[in-house]
């Protein structure tokens, strides 16, 4: 029986239980009506200690409640006021038991809310008994991540799911609740800084605003939970992990769970988890050669067609039957028919491998579901469920190659992962050779994509692209397919830092509707301030849309002048970094760590996993010493020259490297540049 799936139970009901006589799995594509509650706490810093001042709880059944210490407000239908922290925590426990939600959700509640609740409960002699059977919450630790399990309830920390699974495919790299909500929901948190909140608690003023802030956090978490739940349920059904485990799993853990489930079904014994000695041996093995990359041709190009392999690595694994037990089988037929280019390896063609068998199911099932989606209303529940399912299948299939080469995997086999990249190099090289037969100029090629242009009209280019696809796909093995990704009016490819060669995975493309597709630039990185990202995006837009390098230079110079005139917001110059371990474990003291240490000393609750917003100030001898937690910085404290020289100009120079524009051109004056020589016809 798969977790998170519909079942039919026949039997006798007795003492609130069913003595089951028969259990059947049902093929039903609809979400259950689950009672989902979200919660969030706020703290008051007093005498170097944290006091839980508010706990808000919000339910999808209309329930809303804020529990507050006594800051002068009277209790009402939605607000309960308590004299002590102990009473407040006890009431939170009672509400969860009384309301009995199926799912309890929070955002970074594993990292902050529950550890603090547990610490406070122990201090007051309370036990957080909020399980369905009134049992205590349990602490579960995986690596450096500590989680809190609630028996009988699906407890979800949405932050962990976003961080582990969704973050590679979303625009924001700042995984705060505000940034994630804005991307997925279109709106974010109420605007109150931590410092303002502490003042309100201390002076007992505007507490209603803090309550609204607290409730808004619950609202965002509740809506994100409802949005992500179909995907969580799909992954749960495929991997046989519970919602609790799916929410906290990495890509490799999801793949391993899927394989473990199927090894049981196939009556196969799964390999043991590697022990310390085996892990050390695996880590010492020499790295293998990766994917091939056709170096980008720097500059601006027009009339670009982009091709992508559909699920390249998964399809290679299936097409060549790459699995741990099919490796170097010794059959003459297999040696001659399925030898790996460049390597003295081959894989059996006589017996279907365990991994290809179950990977092929994921690929075929995704293709089947995507066909069904074409005939469904995008706003229907069935569409949303099936779309979540196909995305879950994509996650699992695309993660399998990485799993084979992951030293902690049960089904680890370096030779398998090495063979996949060798075959990638073989196929991408063959496709590039075919592209030259069509007189395509290859601008860039990387792993599973190829970007080409030709001295043709758009219609002629697209017609040739169609003929090219037919030739390539007739050559490729079954399950492998090259697809047309899109046509772009223009694209820019930049140099590596201080080198003439083109930079891999760093380009921007402009489609026919003037939409920018940006890869690898600072605009999509977390460790650059918002202003630097905006500058770079604007420069890209001016250069690609208007073909006006002088205007781009003038724009950057104006931004620099505004900085020197202090015409900016503090949010513009805030940089974000994540604490990936405990503060005391850091050996190299980088700016965000120093900023975090200063903030902790001033009473800000931070832990591993926290996102640190910091600003570089004028005060200190090194960049790290100058770093200060953002809420404690005033505009006059900001090191303007640091942001000009280390953020704004470098961001702009990434683009200028394709146009031969110097830093001097940007700072001292515009360069009379004719872009015609950069547009290759």
Secondary structure, DSSP 8 states (H G I E B T S, - for coil): --TTS-EEEEEEEETTEEEEEEEEE----S-----EEEEEEEEEEETTEEEEEEEEEEETTS-EEEEEE-SS---BTTEEEESSHHHHHHHHHHHHHHH--SEEEESSIIIIIHHHHHHHHHHTT-----STTS---EEEEETTEEEEE-TTSEEEEHHHHIIIIIGGGSS-----HHHHHHHHHS-------HHHHHHHHHHT--HHHHHHHHHHHHHHHHHHHHHHHHHHHHHHHHH---HHHHHH--HHHHHHHHHHHHHHHTT--------HHHHHHHHHS-------EE----EEEEEEEEEEETTHHHHHHHHTT--GGGBT---HHHHHHSB-TTSS-BB-SSS--HHHHHHHHHHHHHHHHHHHHTTS-TTSHHHHHHHHHHHHHHHHHHHHHHHHT-TT-TT--HHHHHHHHHHHHHHHHHHHHHHHHTT-EEEEEETTEEEEE-SS-HHHHHHHHHHHHHHHHHHS-TT--EEEEEEEEEEEEEE-TTSSSEEEEEEEEEETT--EEEESSGGG-TTS-HHHHHHHHHHHHIIIII--HHHHHHHHHHHHHHHHTT-S-GGGG-EEEE--S-GGG-SS--HHHHHHHHHHHTT----TT-EEEEEEBS-SSSHHHHEEEGGG--GGGB-HHHHIIIIIHHHHHHHHTTTT--HHHHHH------GGGGEE-
